[in-house]
Amino acid sequence: MNSEFGELAQAQYRTRNLRRRLYVIVGLVLIVMGYFLMAIEPGTPSDWVLARAMGGLACIVVGFGMAILPLLTQWTTGE
């Protein structure tokens, strides 16, 4: 019985760590995508400038939250 609990705990730990890694990777990709959206060329029509700037800023904020919050949780809980 004890070994079954240990295996279950290890499986949950691995799943939790995999989920955190995926969140960090997706967050970093969103940050990069946000910076690419924020890079507006001089010839961009004015209709798209605000949309690209707001979309880029939203990607950066959401990506930062997804990439940093799992790391902060891991550091503060000591896991």
C-alpha positions as CSV (number, residue, x, y, z in Angstrom):
1,M,0.0,0.0,0.0
2,N,2.8,2.4,0.9
3,S,4.6,1.8,-2.4
4,E,1.4,2.5,-4.4
5,F,1.1,5.8,-2.6
6,G,4.7,6.6,-3.3
7,E,4.2,5.9,-7.0
8,L,1.1,8.0,-7.1
9,A,2.9,10.9,-5.4
10,Q,5.8,10.6,-7.9
11,A,3.4,10.6,-10.8
12,Q,1.6,13.7,-9.5
13,Y,5.0,15.4,-8.9
14,R,6.1,14.6,-12.5
15,T,2.8,15.8,-13.9
16,R,3.0,19.1,-11.9
17,N,6.6,19.7,-13.0
18,L,5.7,19.0,-16.7
19,R,2.8,21.4,-16.5
20,R,5.0,24.1,-15.0
21,R,7.6,23.6,-17.8
22,L,4.9,23.8,-20.5
23,Y,3.5,27.0,-18.9
24,V,7.0,28.6,-18.9
25,I,7.6,27.6,-22.5
26,V,4.3,28.9,-23.7
27,G,4.8,32.1,-21.7
28,L,8.2,32.7,-23.2
29,V,6.8,32.1,-26.7
30,L,4.0,34.6,-26.0
31,I,6.6,37.2,-24.8
32,V,8.6,36.8,-28.0
33,M,5.4,36.9,-30.1
34,G,4.4,40.1,-28.3
35,Y,7.7,41.7,-29.1
36,F,7.3,40.8,-32.8
37,L,3.9,42.3,-32.8
38,M,5.2,45.5,-31.2
39,A,7.8,45.9,-33.9
40,I,5.8,48.1,-36.2
41,E,7.3,49.1,-39.6
42,P,7.0,52.7,-40.7
43,G,4.9,51.7,-43.7
44,T,2.2,50.0,-41.6
45,P,-1.3,51.4,-42.2
46,S,-2.5,53.5,-39.2
47,D,-5.5,51.2,-38.8
48,W,-3.3,48.3,-37.8
49,V,-0.8,50.2,-35.6
50,L,-3.0,50.4,-32.5
51,A,-4.3,46.8,-32.9
52,R,-0.7,45.5,-33.2
53,A,0.5,47.5,-30.3
54,M,-2.3,46.4,-28.0
55,G,-2.0,42.8,-29.2
56,G,1.7,42.9,-28.6
57,L,1.3,44.4,-25.1
58,A,-1.4,41.8,-24.2
59,C,0.9,39.0,-25.4
60,I,3.8,40.3,-23.3
61,V,1.7,40.7,-20.1
62,V,0.0,37.3,-20.4
63,G,3.3,35.6,-21.4
64,F,5.1,37.2,-18.4
65,G,2.4,36.0,-16.1
66,M,2.6,32.4,-17.5
67,A,6.4,32.3,-17.5
68,I,7.1,34.0,-14.2
69,L,4.3,32.9,-11.9
70,P,5.1,29.1,-11.9
71,L,8.8,30.0,-11.2
72,L,7.8,32.3,-8.3
73,T,5.5,29.6,-6.9
74,Q,8.3,27.0,-7.1
75,W,10.8,29.3,-5.4
76,T,8.4,30.4,-2.6
77,T,7.1,27.0,-1.8
78,G,10.5,25.3,-1.9
79,E,9.4,22.4,-4.2
